Amino acid sequence: MNLNKAMLIGRLTRDPEMRYTPSGAPVTTFSLATNRYGQGPDGEKKEYTDYHNIVVWNIGKRNLAEICGQYLHKGSLVYLEGRLQTRSWEGQDGQKRKTTEINATEVQFLEPRGQSQPSAAEPVEAAVAAPAAHGEEPSRDVDPEDIPF
């Protein structure tokens, strides 16, 4: 038995970039920051930030890549699910390159549109009072008729 599943709650570190493959398929990429806590070398509680590269494709009739490209922005708080994928390629300088990214299959917006991002000192966990249960839509200020899915 095998399992390849990633589940993250974090904030976008930059605006998403939407591009099109040569065949015309839209793909959106962005970076997500997540926080975790542990002990530093001195034994004090310390906050660590991890950065994840995210790739979003349209899935069937769900225009997930286009929705993410249109509605997300730097600082947006999102919950996402997907799988880890490692890609390799040869750079223009002839060097082999490798990256591991999360290929997202579910993306949920966790804050109302237009809500400002927290200060740099506020951890991601503090910004999420109660993450949406699996399969539940989070509450938001957006009229469902305005979202094309």
N, C-alpha and C positions, 0 to 999 in steps of 0.2 A: 504494500500500500504506500502511496506517495501523497504528499500535500504540499502545495506551494501557494500560500495565501498570506497577504500582508494587509493589516488594518491599521490606519493611522488617523490621528486628529492633529492638525497643525495649521500653521498660517503660511500663505504664499509669500516667498521672499522676493518675488518679482512678478510683474504682469505676465499673464500667460502669452505664449506665442502660438498662433495658429498658422499652419502651413498646409500645403496640399502635396500629396505624392504625385509622381508623374502620371499615375492612372486617375488622378482627380480625387482621391480619398482624403478627407480632412484629418489632420492630426494636431492635437494641442499639447504643448509641453510647458511645464513650470517646475519650480523647485518648492519644496515644502519643508518647513522647519518644525521639529518636534522637540519638546523638553523632557528631560529625565533628571532624576536626583540620585546622588550617591555621596560617598565620603571622599573628600580630597586627601592628599598625602598627609595633611596635618590632622586628619580625623574630623574636620569640620564638614557640615552638610554643604554640598556644592551642587549647583545646577549645571547640567551639561545640555548642549543643543546639538542635535543631529540634523543633517540636511539630506533630503531625498529628492532624486530626480524622478518626475512623474510624467508619464506619457498616456494620453487619452485619445482613443479612437471612437468613431461612431460604431455602435453595436446594433446590428439589425436595423430596425426602424427608429431606434433611439439615437438622436443626434447629440450624443454626449460630448464629443469633441467641440462641436459648434457652440453648445450651451456653455461649456466651461470657458471657451474663448470669448464669448460675449458677456457673461455675467460675473466672472471672477476678476479680481484685481489684486495687486500687491497688498498684503495684509489680510485678505479674506480668510476666515476660519472655515475649514472644511473637514469632513469625515470622508475617508475614501477606503475602498477595498480594491484589491487587485492581486497580481502575482509578480514575483520577482523575475526579471529577465536580464540576462547578461548578453551584451553584444560585443563583437570584436570587429575591427576594421584596420586598414592600413592608412596612416595619415599621409598628408602631402609630402612630409619629410621622409617617408619610407618607414617610419617607426610603427610597430604594431601598437594599437590602442585597444582598451577594453573599458567598458562601463557597465555598471549594474543599475537598473532603474526599475521602477514599479509601473507596470502596465495596468492602469486603473480600469475596473469594470463597473464600479459604483462610485458616485460622488454625491455627497449631500452637503448643501450649504447650511452652516450652523449659526448664521446670524442674519438679521434683516438687511436688505439691500441698503447701502448708504451708511451703515453703522461704522463709526470710526474704529481703527485698530487700537489695541491697548498700548500703553507706554512700553518701552523696551524692558522696563523692570517687571512688568506684569507677566507671569508665566502663562503658557497656553492653557494649562489646567484650570487656572483661576478664571479664564474667560469663558469656560464651558461649565455652566451650572449643572446641567444634566444632559449628557449626550443622548441623542435619539436612540431608542431601542432599535435593534435590527429590524429593518423593514418599515419603520415608522418615519414619517416625514417630520422634520423639526418645524416648530412654529416660526413664522416669518411674516413680514409686512407686505409680501408680494402677492398680488392677486393671481390665483392659479391660472386664470385666463390669459395672463401676460406671458406665461412660460410655455414654449412650444413642445411640450412632451406630456 
